[in-house]
Amino acid sequence: MMERARRQPIVRLSKGTDSTIPMPAPAETGMVSILSVGFRWGSLLTAAAAAATVVGVAPPELLLTLAPAVFVDRTFASYLRIRRS
């Protein structure tokens, strides 16, 4: 069965009409402002653990316990907002 499939001629398809229709140029708009904010999950976790230690809710060993997880974790959350005129 594979031998028959290999012997069949390849039919070339004609180009579609969508490639011959001219497309209008996109309207360019000026940028008003760009806001980009990002933080690492490890930084947020470290700040929360440090605050809990300072307040006295958590023991100081908590920072040493979280240190390996904080250094290994590369999770990053970001927010990007672009305003155009």
Secondary structure by P-SEA (a helix, b strand, c coil): caaaaaabbbbbbcccccccccccccbbbbbcbbbbbbbbaaaaaaaaaaaaaaaccccccccccaaaaaaacccccbbbbbbcc
